[in-house]
């Protein structure tokens, strides 16, 4: 099992910045990909960004150039730096981790990000 604990959401004005953190624990040696999804009420969860074990990243087009994912392997933590935030970035952001062998997904509890115009 893998446990993911998120922090860092909040309320910010358009154009501002926030940083999310996601700390992983448990069987993390088996994790191949980590990253962030987001979800707005009434809509499907959408991928924001993922980072593979080797460092390859995959960003949604809507956040390219504004969001940056990074990781601290010593702390088993990933970060999402969000700059130039827009009202349409408002959502609950979920950290996720994937174990490709077996196809297991793990999720954090979610953190609310609200961008006011």
C-alpha positions in Angstrom: 0.0 0.0 0.0 0.9 3.6 -0.6 -0.3 6.6 1.4 -0.3 10.1 0.0 -0.7 13.2 2.1 -1.2 16.6 0.4 -0.9 20.1 1.6 -0.7 23.6 0.3 -4.0 24.5 -1.3 -5.9 27.7 -0.6 -7.3 30.9 -2.0 -5.3 33.1 -4.2 -6.1 36.0 -6.6 -5.7 35.5 -10.4 -2.1 35.9 -11.4 -0.9 34.6 -8.0 1.0 31.5 -7.1 0.6 28.5 -4.9 2.7 25.4 -4.1 1.2 22.0 -3.4 3.1 19.2 -1.7 2.4 15.5 -1.7 4.3 13.2 0.7 4.3 9.5 0.0 4.8 6.6 2.4 4.5 2.9 2.4 5.5 0.7 -0.5 6.9 3.6 -2.5 9.7 1.5 -4.0 7.1 0.1 -6.4 5.8 3.4 -7.6 6.5 4.3 -11.3 4.6 7.6 -11.7 3.4 10.3 -9.5 1.6 13.5 -10.2 -1.5 15.6 -9.9 -5.1 15.4 -11.2 -7.8 18.0 -10.6 -11.5 17.9 -10.5 -14.3 20.5 -10.7 -17.7 19.5 -9.4 -19.8 17.9 -12.1 -16.8 17.2 -14.4 -14.4 14.3 -14.8 -11.1 14.3 -13.1 -8.4 15.6 -15.4 -4.6 15.0 -15.5 -2.6 18.1 -14.6 0.9 16.6 -14.7 2.8 13.4 -14.1 6.4 12.6 -13.4 7.9 9.2 -14.1 10.6 7.5 -12.0 13.1 8.4 -14.7 12.1 12.1 -14.6 10.0 12.3 -17.7 7.1 14.7 -17.2 3.7 15.0 -18.9 1.8 18.3 -18.6 -1.7 19.2 -19.6 -1.6 21.8 -22.3 -3.6 24.1 -20.2 -0.9 24.4 -17.5 2.3 24.2 -19.6 4.6 27.1 -18.9 2.7 28.0 -15.7 2.9 24.9 -13.5 6.1 23.0 -12.6 6.4 19.6 -11.0 9.4 18.7 -8.9 10.4 16.0 -6.4 12.6 15.5 -3.4 13.5 11.8 -3.4 15.0 12.0 0.1 11.7 13.2 1.5 9.6 11.0 -0.9 7.7 14.2 -1.7 6.6 15.8 -4.9 5.7 19.5 -5.4 3.5 21.4 -7.8 4.5 25.0 -8.2 1.6 26.9 -9.8 2.2 30.3 -11.2 0.1 32.8 -13.1 -3.0 31.1 -11.7 -6.3 31.6 -13.5 -9.9 31.3 -12.2 -10.3 28.2 -14.4 -7.6 26.5 -12.4 -10.0 26.4 -9.5 -10.5 22.7 -8.5 -9.8 20.1 -6.0 -6.2 18.9 -6.7 -5.5 15.2 -6.1 -2.0 13.7 -5.8 -1.7 10.3 -7.4 0.7 7.5 -7.6 0.8 4.6 -10.0 2.2 1.1 -9.7 2.3 -0.1 -13.3 2.8 -3.7 -12.3 -0.7 -4.7 -11.3 -2.2 -1.4 -12.5 -2.7 0.1 -9.1 -3.6 3.8 -8.6 -3.3 5.5 -5.2 -4.9 8.9 -4.3 -4.4 11.6 -1.8 -7.3 13.2 0.0 -7.4 16.2 -2.2 -6.7 19.9 -1.6 -8.9 22.8 -2.7 -7.4 25.5 -4.9 -9.5 28.5 -5.5 -8.5 31.3 -7.8 -10.5 34.5 -7.6 -10.8 36.9 -10.5 
